[in-house]
Amino acid sequence: MSQQTQWISGNWVAGLGDAFQSLSPYDNNIIWEGQSATPEQVELAVSSARKAFVEWKKRPFAEREAIVLAFATRLKSVVKRLPLRLPKKPASRYGRPVLKRVRW
């Protein structure tokens, strides 16, 4: 398995730790498979995030707001694909739990 599942220093990289799966509590089907990060990858991710935050907080509020709103817009555009495995919900209600979180 060579999925790029870790976001480290602004890049997607493959986890070098153990393989794992996320199972649906509804029917035990595999929802997602990936590789965990090694302790070294976690350390690199944390130190990179700390450095990125220093630059992030220097950006003007309007610029940061625009980035967050663009992310929310993107999330809304894909939300109908996210909750497809929710049990006992009519198709018309798929996505509502996620949409409630991205409206503010």
Buried (B, 14 or more C-beta within 10 A) or exposed (E): EEEEBBEBEEEEBBBEBEEEEEEEEEEEEEBEEBBBBBEEBBEBBEEBEEEEEEEEEEEEEEEEEEEEEEEBEEBBEEBEEBBEEBEEBEEEEBBEEBBEEBEE
